Amino acid sequence: MSGEQENGGKKAGHIIELRKVSKSYYRAKEKLEVLSDLDLDIEEGSFEALMGPSGSGKSTLLNIIAGLDTASAGQVNVAGSELTQMNDNRRARWRAGNIGFIFQTYNMMPVLTALENVELPLLLTDLPASERKKRAETALRVVGLEGRSSHYPRQLSGGQEQRVTIARAIVGDPKLIVADEPTGDLDRHSADEILALLEKLNKEFNKSILMVTHDPAAAERAKKVHHLDKGRLLESHAPAAHR
């Protein structure tokens, strides 16, 4: 993990720049348009949320930004790279070096300890085992679970499991964290703890975060909220807490 970064008062650049992005699927011969002519800019170091009804295209948009899916048309520039110019292999390498993922489901390996689950993304790197362990321990310390490193998922609460997935998301020091309904399976208390942790990553470690959520309380933690409906960006605004 990088420490808190100072920008010397300079204006931050955009970590995400989308221009005229569209996404369509075909069901038999019927064209289904999920995203239509969408433009979006998100500043580096910001914590922003995507909201909208089910089927509005939020998760599709998040997946395109994270390089898990491809746009049918338009430009997708994320962390200084144009994703539409990449093949699947290049995009996979780019994801590994730039994106940290947090999902509603924890996707933890039940036979691995918390430390081993956090270390998983580093197995794709050339780091020696001692350095991988050190980085995983650091990531667990950041999320407040240094005392649970030897516990298995079945020995952790839902909130603790989500903290482990956040540690896994940050262990490679990504430029952008994408979170798809990160509090969707949690009670209010655990959800608030996870949101406070995301705020900490944003404020203290200058991590750029883009979060899809249905939860107005979660969206209030973001610096800006973007509303989608039927594949179009309707409006963007700062929550009351950031006005």
PETAJO-V172216 format. One record per backbone hydrogen bond with DSSP energy under -0.5 kcal/mol. NH is the residue of the N-H (numbers start at 1). CO is the residue of the C=O. If there is no record, write none. Layout:
NH,CO + NH,CO
This chain:
10,7 + 15,42 + 16,42 + 17,77 + 18,40 + 19,75 + 21,38 + 22,73 + 23,35 + 25,32 + 27,30 + 28,26 + 30,27 + 32,25 + 33,31 + 34,23 + 34,32 + 35,23 + 36,231 + 38,21 + 40,18 + 42,16 + 44,13 + 46,43 + 48,209 + 49,224 + 50,211 + 51,226 + 56,53 + 61,57 + 62,58 + 63,59 + 64,60 + 65,61 + 66,62 + 67,64 + 68,63 + 69,63 + 72,22 + 73,22 + 75,19 + 77,17 + 78,76 + 78,81 + 79,15 + 81,78 + 83,76 + 83,81 + 85,82 + 86,83 + 91,87 + 92,88 + 93,89 + 94,90 + 95,91 + 96,92 + 97,93 + 98,94 + 98,95 + 99,95 + 100,176 + 102,178 + 104,180 + 110,108 + 112,109 + 114,151 + 115,149 + 117,113 + 118,114 + 119,115 + 120,116 + 120,117 + 122,119 + 123,119 + 123,120 + 124,121 + 125,122 + 131,128 + 132,128 + 133,129 + 134,130 + 135,131 + 136,132 + 137,133 + 138,134 + 139,135 + 140,136 + 141,137 + 142,138 + 143,139 + 144,141 + 145,140 + 148,145 + 149,146 + 151,148 + 153,112 + 155,152 + 156,153 + 161,157 + 162,158 + 163,159 + 164,160 + 165,161 + 166,162 + 167,163 + 168,164 + 169,165 + 170,166 + 171,167 + 173,170 + 175,98 + 176,98 + 177,208 + 178,100 + 178,176 + 179,210 + 180,102 + 181,179 + 181,212 + 184,181 + 186,183 + 191,187 + 192,188 + 193,189 + 194,190 + 195,191 + 196,192 + 197,193 + 198,194 + 199,195 + 200,196 + 201,197 + 202,198 + 203,199 + 204,200 + 205,200 + 205,201 + 206,202 + 207,201 + 208,175 + 209,46 + 210,177 + 211,48 + 212,179 + 213,50 + 216,214 + 219,215 + 220,216 + 221,218 + 222,218 + 222,219 + 223,47 + 224,47 + 225,237 + 226,49 + 227,235 + 228,51 + 228,226 + 229,232 + 231,56 + 232,229 + 234,227 + 234,232 + 235,227 + 237,225 + 242,239 + 243,240
